[in-house]
C-alpha cells in the first residue's frame, strides 16, 4: 500500500472552523456501523508507515444530521489511499465563531487520542461537549496534533450488524441486547473497537449527546467474508440493562481501530 511521500506535519495545525455546522450530513448512514464485543487473541496489527500531511485531512462538524443519524458528528475527509490514525484536539465555538473557554470537547471513538482509523476517503467520530455553556456550541475548530498513517485493508462495505434479544430475535439498541450477529462482507479481515452509547434526552431543537460511552471488550478482528455471533457481557450488559430499565435511547457502535506493531 502506498505511503504519503510528504514530510511530517508540524506538531500542531489548526484547521479553519467548519462552514457547515448544522447542515445535513447527506448519505453518511453508510458508514455508521454497530456491533457488540468479542475479544479475540492473535489479532493482526497494522504497522505505522508514515505521517500524513495536514492538507490530506479536512473536517466538517454536523450538529444534527437528521434521518435517525447520530448527532454531533465530526466528518473527517482523508484525501489519500492510505488509512490514518489522527490525534485531534478541539476548540468549541459559539455562533459567531468565538471560542467557548468553559467547554471541553471529547470523542466517543478516540480521534482525540489516536484511537480511530480513518480509511481512505474518510470516516467520522462523535463529539461530546462538557462544561458551561455546552449548549451554545455551534461549531468546532480542529487541531491536528499528529497523523500517523497505517497499513489498513482497503474496504468498500461496512460491517453488517444484527442485534439479537434474549430469544435470538432482531432488536434495536433501545431494547435488551443479548448478542449481536456481525458480518464482514469485505474479502479481507478488519479490526474494530466497540462502545455502548446512551443518549441524552435533549430539548426540542437541540442535538442529542452521547451521555455515557461504555467500551466493549478489546480490539476485535473480523475475518474477511466472515460471520460471528457475539454475546453482550460485563459492563456493556450492565449498561444495556440500566438503559432499558430507564427507557433510555441507546446504541451499540463499532469503529475501525488498530494496534501499533509491537503493542
N, C-alpha and C positions, 0 to 999 in steps of 0.2 A: 504494500500500500504506500502511496506517495506520502512524502513528508513535506512540510512547509519549508521552502528554501530561505525564507525571510529571517532576519535576525530576531532575537527575543524582544518581546515588548518591554517598554520601560517598567519600572517597579510598580507604577500605578498610572492608569489612564482614565480620565473622566469622559464618559460619553455625553453627548448633548441630551438634555431632557427630551423624552419622547413627545411627539406631537400628536399621538394617537390615543391618549388616555380617554377611556370611556367609550371608544368605538367598538363595533362588533369585531370578534376575532376571526370571523369567516369560518372556513372548514377545518378548524383546529381539532374538532372532535376525533379525527382520525388518529391523533397522537395521544389521546387521553386513554391510558391503559390501566387496568386494575387487576391485581392478583393478591393472593394471600401466601403466607410464609412457607418456605421449605428450605431448610438448611442442608446443603449438600457438601460432602467432603470432596477434596481433589478438584476444586474448581480451576478452570483455565484462568490465566491472568493476561492482561493486555498491557504490553510494555509501553512506558512513556517514550516517545520517539523524537519529540521536538517541542518547540514552544510556538504557539500561534501569534500572529501579529494582531494588534488592536483593530486593524481595518477589516479583519475577517469576521469579527463579531459585532452585530448590531442588535439593539434591544427595543422592544415595544411593550409598554405596560398597558394592560386592558383591565379596567376595574370590573366591568360587568359584561361579559361576552354574550349572555343570554342563551336561549335554547337549551337550558339544562346543563350548560357547561359550568365548570368551576369559576368562581370569581377571583379577582386579584391575581391574574395571570401575568407572568413575565415571559414574553415570547423572545426566544433567543435565535437569531439567524446566524448560522455557521456557513459562510460562503466558501467552502472548500470541500475536498473529497476525503478529508481526514477528521476523525472524531476529536473532540476537545473536552477537557475536564476543567472548566474555569473556576477560579476563586474570585467572587464578586463581592463588592460592598456597595451599600445603597445610602442615598440621602433622600428622605421623604420630602416632597414639595407640596405646597398649597396650590390653590387655583391660579395664582399669579406667578407661579414658578419660583417662589421664595422657599428656602429651607424651613422645615419644621424641626427645630433642635430638640424638642421634647419627645420625638417619635423615634422608636427603634424599628429596624426592619430586619427580619429573619426570613428563612425559607423553609418550606416543607420538604424539599428534595435535596437540599445540600449544595446548591450552586454558590452559597456564601462560604463554603468550606472545602471546595474541590471534590464534592461527593457525587456530582451529577455528570454523566456522559451526555454531551450534546453531539448527536451524529451529524454527518454531512447533511446540509440542508437546514437543520435546526432542531430545536426542542423547546422545552418550556419548564418553568418552575412556578410554584405558588407562593406569593409573598404574604407575610404575616406582620401586621403593624401593632406595636405596643406603645404604651405610654400615652401622654396627653400632648396635643389633641389628635389622636389617631384618626378620628372621624373626619378630619379636614384634609386627609391625603388625597391629592388629585393626580399625582404623577410621582415618578421616582427618577433620580439621577443615578446611573450605574457606573461604578468604577471597576475596571478590570485590574485586579492585583496580580494575577498570574493566569496563564492559559496554556498548560501543557497539552500537547496532542498525544493521543494514544492510538495504538493499533486496536481497532474495534471492528467487528464484522459489518460490512455494508448490509443494509436491510431495507426492505420496502414496505413491510407489513408489521403492524403492531401485534403484540401477544393477545390472542383471543382468550377472554375470561368469562367463565360462568360461575357465579356464586351459588352455593348449594345450602339449603337449610338442613335441619336435623333428619328430615325424611329423604334427603338427596334430591329435592326438587329445586328448580331455579328460583332465586330470590334476588333482592336488591341489597345495596349497602345499608339501607334503613332497617332491614329485617335481621332476624337471627341468622348468622352465618356460621355453619359448622365446617364447611370445606369449600374449596374452590377447584374447579377443573380448569386447567390452563393449557393452551395450545400455542405452540410456536410454529407458524406456517412458513417461516423462513427456512432455507436449506442449511443454515449454519446455527450453531448454538449462540445464545445471547445471555448476558448476565444482568440481573436486576436486583434492586433493593426495594423493600416494601414498607408502606406506612398505612396505618388506620387513622383516618381523619374524621373528627367530629366537628360539625359546622355550627357557627353561632346562629342565634335567632336574630336576624337583622331587622331593623326598622324598614318600612316601605321606602323603596328608592335607594336604599343603602346596600352595598355588597355584603354577601356572606363572607365570613372569615373562618379559616381553619383555627378552631379554638383549642383543640388538642391534636397532637401528632404523635402516634404511638408506633415506634419501629416494630417491624415484624421479622423476627429471625435475623439472618446474616445475609451475605451475598449469595445469590441463588443463580445457578446455571440451569438453563432450559435447553435441552438438546434440539438440534435442527430437525424440523418436521416432527417434533416430539409432543407428547401429551402426558400430563400428570395431574392427579387429584391430590390436593394437599389439605391437611386439617388445619383449623384455626385453634391455636392453643395459647397458654400463658397469658402475658399481658394483653395481647390482641384480643383473646377470648374474653377477658375481663372487661376490656374497654367496649367491646361489642355488646356484651350483656348489659352493661350500665347504660349505654346509649339507647338500646332498645327499650329498657325499663323506663327511661325518662322521655321516650318518644322523640329522640333527637335525630336530626338529619346527619347521616354519616356515609362514608365511602371507604373502600379499600383500593389503594392505588399502587402501581409499580412504576419505577423509573429506571432507565438504563444507568448502570453503575459499573465500576470496575475496581480491581485491587492492583496497586502498583506491583511490579515484579519484585519478588522477594518479601512481600508483606506477609 
